[in-house]
Amino acid sequence: MNYYIFGGSGFIGTHLINLLYEKFPGSGIFNLDIIENNHNGKSHFISCDVRNKIVIDDVAITENDIIFNFAAVHTTPGHPDFEYFETNIKGAENVTAFADQFNIRKIIFTSSIAPYGASEDVKTEETLPTPNTPYGISKLVAEKVHMAWQNKKEKERQLTILRPGVVFGKGENGNFTRLYWGIKGRKFLYPGRKDTVKACIYVKELVNFMLFRLNENKTDCEIYNCAYFPAFNIEEIAETMMKATDTKRFIPKIPAPILKSAALIVGNLGGKQLGIHPDRVKKLMISTNVSGEKLAKSSYKFKYTFEEALKDWYADNDNKFLK
């Protein structure tokens, strides 16, 4: 059996390839990406731009092979609007066309919580998506493209759409990494409130769930919010992170108007490069309150509590830091 990981050079793809190599060392693991990475020999790299028709030479492709589609333009803010649509929608069309061509029957697609739109309300998988960013819109359309593929042969195909909260772990270089270094450097302040909900999932938990889902061998289409349940707020996240890394800090709260004004001033002076961007500050103040209850009530058994996940990440960095 072969595994085709579109966008496999990235953060989630790297952790998935490590797990596949550990679980199925004799299988073909192919990383299809525009950035070269063979994961120290664990995968076979194939240069692939999902915006174009996908052609794979010299590989015996069968209907029993499996596709993971992680390829996306996702950093927001950070790209012109058209780039989200060009890569995320055309990529979905080309990946599903490749699956159609070889009658591949299983796809895991990582979407996002962005299709829900920004609001304080709890979002379940039944919540009507109301995306309000180009990224969120492009991801919702990409979901529909994958659903159309599954619907063509719904009694033969399995589609799993994952909407992860903040994904953290080694190599993330994102929100949790910035939070850790902000706390460590005494630069992080609670932005106007401490109860902002930030749904999250450990990257190793996420990829383990992917394999669990494939092993269910169901022919269906399922959407899962991937997050701990119940979701944690920013204070709980910060306190647990400090406990897991043996860090002791007092974190003050700064009034929201002051922080927004400071972000606007610094942002105009190049704060985007410093990680102090008005849009990022705004995002930090809004809850990403997606419910992981469906995942929690499934037959999947979590391998890590939140604190255990942070400790495992810390151990992956020789108990020195989180990055």
NORQUIMO-V304855 format. One record per run of one state. SS is the DSSP state (@ for helix, = for strand, . for the rest). FROM is the first residue (numbers start at 1). LEN is the number of residues. If there is no record, write none. Layout:
BEGIN
ss-><SS:SS>
from-><FROM:FROM>
len-><LEN:LEN>
END
This chain:
BEGIN
ss-><.:=:.:@:.:=:.:=:.:=:.:@:.:=:.:@:.:=:.:@:.:=:.:=:.:@:.:=:.:=:.:=:@:.:=:.:=:@:.:=:.:@:.:@:.:=:.:@:.:@:.>
from-><1:2:7:11:24:28:34:44:48:66:70:81:102:106:111:114:117:119:124:134:153:158:165:166:169:175:185:190:192:197:199:200:203:216:221:227:233:234:245:253:255:256:275:278:286:288:291:293:298:306:317>
len-><1:5:4:13:4:6:10:4:18:4:11:21:4:5:3:3:2:5:10:19:5:7:1:3:6:10:5:2:5:2:1:3:13:5:6:6:1:11:8:2:1:19:3:8:2:3:2:5:8:11:7>
END
